[in-house]
Amino acid sequence: MITERTDLRNIAIIAHVDHGKTTLVDGLLRQSHTFRDNQHVEERVMDSNDLERERGITILAKNTAITLNDPKTGKPIKINIVDTPGHADFGGEVERVMNMVDGVLLLVDAAEGPMPQTRFVLKKALQMGHKAVVVINKVDRKDAEPSRVLNETFDLFIELGATEEQADFPVIYAIGIDQRAGLTTELSPDLQPLFDVILNHIPAPNVDADAPLQLLVTTLGYDDYRGVTAIGRIFAGKIKAGQRLARLTTDGRNLAESAKYLYTFQGLNKIEIETASAGDIVSLAGLEEIAIGETLADPANPVALPTIKVEEPTVRMTFGVNTSPFTGKEGKWGTSRNLRERLFEELRTNVSLRVEETDSAENFLVSGRGELHLGILIETMRREGYEFQVSRPEVIFHKADDGALLEPFEEVHIETSNETVGAVVEMLGSRRGLMTEMQDAGGGMTRMVYIAPTRGLLGFRYQFLTSTRGAGVMHTIFHGYDEMAGPMSTRATGSLVAWEMGETTAYALKNAEDRGTLFVGPGVSVYEGMVIGENTRGQDMPINVCKKKHLTNIRSAGGDMEIRLTPPRRMSLDEAVEYLSDDELLEITPESYRIRKRILNTDDRGKQTKKIKEQMAEA
């Protein structure tokens, strides 16, 4: 029999990057007295991953829960909260957790309004029939325009096909960092208005607790003491710790399992429990081979739930064993077996990722939702002690039914100063971008929207930031596949390449400075074929950066002391990936990353270049 769980609410909090989502969750946890009054808790407590804290973004979806008293009955109501990523590259995280909830809190910046990721996530929520509570955050900003943002949000709901009921959403105004909210811009001293709206407008789950068990696994974790943990929502029936289960895999197999340990969420902790019922979000330990998208069911009546569907990757890179002369010096794990095991292990938790073996046992094709998605994986593996090399990202093409070649396109949202608009327009034009919208954002800024091929956006972000003097803001979201946009300009500069192994000297680098921008300073170990700088001209240039000044007398001995070098350009990992050309690789170790040529030997590389030119001339 279907009943309503009035003691429970399941919600997801969704928003664009930097709109204050994780900070608001902090406030919900604190004001629901989840923490003791004297308990010290870090800010942005839900961003527990080191990379999340460093980059200021949420990468992994996380579960928490608070308990509130129902103002009508005084009885406690548990609210399960899922904090979701705010970047489109981690949309796979968003897509799978939408299965766990019955409603969403949509957080929108009071100045910026709905942004690309807002659109992406909201569309997923509306398609699943979820109701939304709109929270207009940061109303204390000097450039805040809550009424305009509300109108834009309503227009977005209509544009995305919201039903009449979904479009009639409640609105809360808030300052997340101050933990204040209100039904108008005149805010209460706390978040109570938001709590009230959640209880009144987010529907309680309708469940059948007496039906055979059905639980969909949406997230995997790891417990130091009890191994792999599977997190999911119970859609029907009940589950007890230790009971026998049927694990229904995505390929149709029925495997016998047992849930040894059962947990529920409370605040930031997992509480061990004996039983849970339909509607609850729980964590199970002791299922070592479990995978995301599988159903845990009653062995007597094993019926699988619809598996989780995630949009396909659009970008791929080759991950391979490090073959540089420095291999094995800085890494802990570097063999093809190490690399293979780590990449395929990632598939268990990263549902948007794809890993394919190649003809070579030392190389793997890794596909993801964007450069950032793959960049986070690279950085994570580097910190774990892995040593490997990656190729330049490339887009994944599809073939239409009529044989036409299709490529992915993205919707690009840009805000830049009026002085740099011309440069941005020129750059995106050369990359086959089509402008669909342009408007004055006020304060000397212009907003533009483009539809551009993903191929043209690879390596574009650094050039964009350089051209806009670091003040431009760019967000992208997958638009769809369409016919190829045709040829486009690539990197206009060449590379300065070391032609011998050794240690760089100030004397040699001073001579090299005239050729372009250096990536290394003096006293750095280099090898033949390693990229040590960017040539201002379009071709690569081998250069000796290890040459020493021959001393002829005592007076010249201090000559190097007088050499003043321009500080080298220190690239981040993301910038180094963006810099790569087709004939280059990025060597990655726990201590460093180096750009190198695929063919290290200078003579062999010259022969290869000559051969390619001859083939192009014949064609």
N, C-alpha and C positions, 0 to 999 in steps of 0.2 A: 504493500500500500504506500502510495506517495504521500509524504508528509513534509511540512516546512520546518527546517532547523532554525527556529527563531533565536537560538543561542549562539549563532555562528554567522560570520560574514567573511567572504574571500575576495580580496581586492588586489589589483596590481596598480602600481604608481608608474606612470609613463610621462616622459617629457623629453625635450630636446636637450642637447649638451649644455650645461651651465645654467639651466633654468631653475636650479635650486632643489631638485628632487630629493637627493640624498640628505641634504640639510633639513628638509621638511620631515623626513622619516625620523631623523634624530629628535626633532621636536615632539612627534607623536609618541615616541618611546619614552621620552622624559616626562611629558605631562600626563601620560597614562600610568605614571608611577611604576613603570617597568624596572627602573633603577632605584636603589635606595637614595635618600636625600643626600647622604654623605659620600656616595659612590662616585669615584672619578671615572669619567668616560670620555674618550677622545672624540673630537669633532669628526663628522662624516664617518660615524662608527660603522656603517654598513659597507664602506669601501675598505675591506680588510686586506685585499690583495695589494702588494707593494707597488705594482705598476699602476693600479687604480689611484693610489694616493699620490704618486709622482706626477701622473698625467692629469689628475683632476677629473677623471671620467670613470663611469661605471662600466665594467667590461663583462662581469658575470652576474646573472640574475641570482638574487639571494632571498631567503625566506626569513621572516620574523613574525612575531605575533604579539598583540597587546590585548588586554582585557578591560572592558568598560562596563559600568553599570547602566542598564537600561533606565532612562529617566522616567519611563512610564511605569515599569514594574519593579525597578530596583534590582532585578536579577542580573548576574554577570553575562556579558556577551563577548565571546572571543572573536577577534578580528585578525585573520591571517593576512599578512601584507607581503607582497612580492615586489622587491625593488628591481627594476629592469634597466638594462643599458640604454643610454641616450644617443648612441651613435649608430648610423645605418649599417656599418660593417659588422655589428654584432646583433643584427636583426634576427638571426637564428635563435639567440637567447630569448628574445621577445616572443617570437612565434610559438615556441614550445610552452612557455609558461602561461600563455593566454588560455590554455586548456584547463588550468588549475583554478581559475577565478570566475566570479559571477558579475563583476563590475570593475570599473577602473577610475582612478583619480588622474585626470589629465591636467598636468601642471603647465602653465603658459606664462612666459615672462611678460610683465605689464608694459614693457617698452617694445620688445622685439616681436611679440605676437607669435602665432603659430609658425613653426619652422619646418624644414624638410622632414626631420625625424618625427615630429609631431604628426605630420600627415601619414607617414608610413605606419606608425604604431596604431594610430587611431583607426585607420582603415581596417587593420587586422581585428581590432576590438569590435568595431561595428559589424563586420562580416560575421562574427561569432555571436552577434545578438546582445553584446554586453551594454549595459547602461553606463553612463559616464557622469562623474561630478567634475566640473571645471573649476580649477583653482587658479586664479590670476595672481601670480606671485610677484614679489618685489615692487609693490605699489608705492614704495617710498623713493624709487628712482626719480631723479630730476626730470628725465625724459619720459616718465611713465604716462601712458594714455589708456587707462583701463577700459573706457567706453569703446574706443577704436578697436582694441584687442578683442573685446567681447564680440563685437560685430564681425570681425575677421574670423573668429573661432566658430561662430554660428554659420557663417558662409561656408567654412570648411566642412562642417557637419553635413550640410545640404549637398555640397559638391561630392562628398564621399558616399552619398546614398543613404544617409541616416533615415530611419523611420521617424514618423511624427513623434512617437514616444521618446526615441533617442535624442531627437533635436530639442526636446523640451527639458533641457538639463538644468540642474541647480548650479548656481554660481557662488563661489566663495572667494573673497579677496584676502590676501595674506602677505605677511612679511616673514618668510620662513626662518631667517636667521634670528629674528627677535621672538619667534614662536608665538605669533599673534595672528588672529584671523577674524573675519566678520562677514556679515551678509551684505554690507556696503563697504565703501572705502574708509568709513569710520570704524576702526577695528576694535575688537574686544581685547582685554589685557592678556588673553590666553587663546588656546586653540579649540575651546569648547564648541563654538559654532561649527567648526569642521567636523568634530566628533558627532554632533547632532545630525548633520547632513548625511554622514556616512551611514549611521544607524537607520535613518528614515528613508534614504533613497537607494542605497545599494541593496539589492534583493537578497533575502536569505535563501540558501540552497534548498531546492525541492528534491527530496531523496526517498529512496526505498531501502530502508535498513534491513528489511527481511528478505530481500532478493539475494541471489547468489553473488558472491564477491566479484567485483571488477575494480581494479586499481591500475591507472595508467602511469608508467614511470616517465617523468619529464626531466629529471636532473639526477646526475650522479655526483657523489662526493667521496671523501675518504676519511675514515676515523683511525687515528694512530693505534687504537687498541682493538677495534673490531672490524677493520678492513673497509671494503667498499660499502657505501651507503646509497640506497636508492630512494629518491624523494618523488612523491606523487600524490595525487588526489584519489580518494576512494569515491568512485562514482555510484557504486551500489554495494549493499551488504555490509558485513562487519569483518574485522580482522583481529586475530589474537596473536600475541607473541608465541612463537613456537609452532603455530599451526601449519599444516601441510598445504602447499600451494601448487597450482599449475602455472608455469611460466610459458606464456604464449609469445613466441618470437615473431619478428617481423617477416620471416620467411616461412611461417606457417607451422613450425614445430611446437610440440607440447612436451615440456620438460618438467619433471617433478622437482620441487623446491621446498624449502622450509624457512620461514621468517624467524630467525633466532631471536632478534632483538627489535623492539618496536619503540619509536620515539614520536613525540609531538614537539612543536615549537612554542617557546614562551620567551619573549624578549630576544636576546641574542643566544639563548641556550636551547639545547635539546633535552627534553625531559623524558625519561624512560617510562613507558606506560604498558599496561597489560592488554588493553583492547581499544579499538577505535571504530568509528561508524561512518557511514556514507556522508560525504560532505567534508570530512576532515582531510587536512593535508598532513601527511605523516612521512617519517623517514624509517627505512628498514635496513638493518645490517645483517651480514651473513650470507648475502647473495653475490658470490664472487664473479659470476659470469653474466650478470644482469646488464642489459643495454637500454639506452633511451628509446622510447617508443614501444617497448614491450608491455604486455598486460599481465598482471598477476590476478589469477582467477581461482574460483572454487574448483577443485579437481573433479567434483561430481557434475559440474555444469560449466565447462571451460569455454566461455564466449569472449573473444577478443574485442577490445575497443578499437575504433578507427585509429590508425597509427599517426604519428605527428608528421605533417608535411611541411617541409622547409624549402624555400626558394633556392634554386640551384646556384652554385658559384659562378662568378663572372671573370675572375682573374686567377692565373696560376703562375707558379714559379717552380723551378727545378731545385730540389734540395739534394746535395751530394756530399760524398766524403771529401774532406779537405785534401787537396793534392798540391798545395804550395810547398816550397822548401822549408817552411816553418812548421809543417804539420807535426803534431804530437808534442810540441813544446809548451803549450799553454792550456790545452784542454784535458778533461778527465775522460770523456766518452767520445770516441771518434771513429770507430769502425762502422762498416756498413750494417752489421748486425745491431749495434747500439742505435744507430740512426733509424733503422727500420722499426725496431721495437718501440722506440719513443713516438714515432709518427703514427703508427697504427694504434698505440695506446691512446693518443689524443682523440682519435675518432670516437671513442666511447663517450666522451663528454662534450666534444665540439661538433654539434650536429650539422653545422653549415660547412664543415671541412670535408674535402675529398682527398684521398691519397691513392696514387696509382704507381705500380711498379713499372719500370721501363726495361728496355733491352739490356741495359747495364745494371748489374747488381748493386752498383755504387750510387745510382741516381734514382730519385723518386719525384714524380709530378705531384705537387701539392696545390690544390685549388681552394680558393676562399671567396668571400664576399667583397673583398677590396684590399688595397695595399695595407691599410691599418690592421685589418683582420690577420693577414699573414705576418705583418710586422710584429704584432704582439706575440704570436707564436714563436717567431725567431728570437725575440728578446727573452721570452720565458725559458726557451731551451738553452740559450747562452748562459743565463744565470744558474741553470741547473748543472752546468759544467760540460755541456756538449760543444764539440768543435766540428764545424761543417762549412760548406760553401753554398751560396744560392745564386741563381741567375736573375736577370732582369725580369720583372713581372711582364706578363703578356695576357691579352684578353682571350677568352674562350669563344670561338666562333660556333655558330649553329648553321645547319642547312635547312632551308625552307622546303616545303613539299614540291615546289617547282624547280628545286635545285639551286636557287639563289643563295648566296652566302650572306648570313646575317651576323651582325655584331651587337654587343650590348651598348646601350646609351644611358646616360645619367642626366638627371635634372640638377643643374648647378645653380645654387643661390649665392650671390656675391654682394657684399657691401664694401664699398671703397670710397676714398676721397674723390671729390670732383676733379682734382688735378691729375689723378692717375687713371681715370675712366678710359681715356683714349688708349693707353698702353694695354689695359686689360682687354678691351674690345679687339685690338689688333692681335693680341696673343691668342684669344679664343677663336677669332676668325680664321687664323692660320691652322688651327686644330679642328676645323670643321664644326665649330660651335654655332648654333642658331639662337639668336636672342629672341625670347618670347615676351619679355616684360622689362621695362625700365622706368624707374620712378625716383623722384627726389625724396630722400630719407630725412632731410633736414640736417642742420648742423654741418653743412658743407659735405654731406655724404650722399652717395647714390646707390640705390639697390637695383640689381639686375638679375634676371633669371634666364638661363640658357638651357637648351637641350644639346648635349655634346656627346660624341662617342667616347666610351671609356678609354679606348686606345689613345685618344688625344689628351686625356687627363693624366695618364701615367707619367710621372715625373714633372707634372705641371705645378704642384703646390709650392715647391721651393722657388721656381721662377716667378710665380704669382706674388709670393711674399717679398721677394727682392724688388719687383717692379712697383709694388704698393708701399715700399719702405717699411714693411712689417706691420702696417696698419690695416691691411685688407682682411676681410673675414670671408671664408669660403666653406660652404657645406654642400655635400652631394648626396643624392639618393637615386637608387636604381630606377630607371624609367621604363625599360623594356628592350626587346630585340628589334632591330630594323635592318634594312639593307645597308651594306657597307658604304661609308661616307666617302670613300676614295682616298687617294694618297694625301699625306699631311707632313708638315715639317717635323723633324725630330730635333734632338739636341744639336745646337749650332756650334758648339765648341768641341775641341778634341781633348786628349789627355796628354799630360806629361808623364812619360814612362821611364822608370829606372832601367838602365841597360847593363848593370852589373850588381852583384851582391856585395854588401858592405855596410858601413855606417856613414850616415850623411854628415857632411862638414859644412860649416858656415861659409867657407870660401866657395864651395861648389854651389850651394843654395843661393848665394848672392848673384851668381851668374845666371841661375835658373829663374830668378824672380822676374827678369825682364820678359820671360816667355809667357807668363800668366800667373795664376793664383796657386800657391803651394798648399799642400795638405799636411806636410811634415816639417818639423823643425830640425836643428842640428842634433847629432848624437842618436839618431833613430836607425835601427837596423832595417835594411830594405833588401829586396832580392830582384833579380832581373825579371822584368815584366810587371812589377808592382807599379800601380798608378800613384804618383807622388804629387800630382797637381793637375790643374785644368789649363789647357792651352787656349789662349784667346782666339786662335785661328781654328778652323774647322777640322784640321787633321791632327792625328797623334804625332808626338815628337819624342823619340828616345833621347834621354839626357843623362849625363853622368853627374850624380849628386853626391858621390863619394870621393871626388877628386880632392887631393890635398895640395896646398901651396908648398912648392919646393923652397926650402930655406937656404939662402946663400950667405947670410951673415947674421950676426947677433941682433942687429937692429930690426930685422924683419921678423924676428921670433914672436914679437907681440902683435904682429899684423892682424891676426884673427880677432884680437881683442877689440879692434876698432870697427869691425864689420857689424853693421846694424841691419837686421832683417825685419821685414814686415811679419807680424805674428801670423802663423799659418791658419788656414780656415779649418776649424774643428767641426766636423759634421756629426750630427746625430745619426743613429742607426737608420731612421726613416729617411733622412736626407741622403745617406749613402746609397740606400736602395733606389731612391729616385734618380740618383746621378748615373746609374749604370747604363751603359750602351749594350747592344746585342753581343758584342765580342768581349764583354767583361763579366767578371764574377765578383761576388763579395765574400771574402774569407772572414768567418766569424768564429771567435774563440771567447772564453769567459773573460779574458783580459783586454781584448781589442778586436777591431774589425778593420780589414784592409781591402781596398779595391785593387783588383789585379786583372790582367789580360787572360783570356782563355788559353792562348798560346803564349807561353812565357818567353821563349827564345826570340830575340830580336830579328835574327835572320829568317827563321821559320815564319814569323809573323809577317815579315815583308813579302816573302814568297806567296803566302796565302792571300794577302791584299792584292798583289799583282795578278794572281790567278782569277780572283773575283772580278777585277776590272776588265780582264780579257773576256771573261764569260759574258759580262754585261755589254761589252762592245759588240760581240758576236750576235747577241740577242737583238 
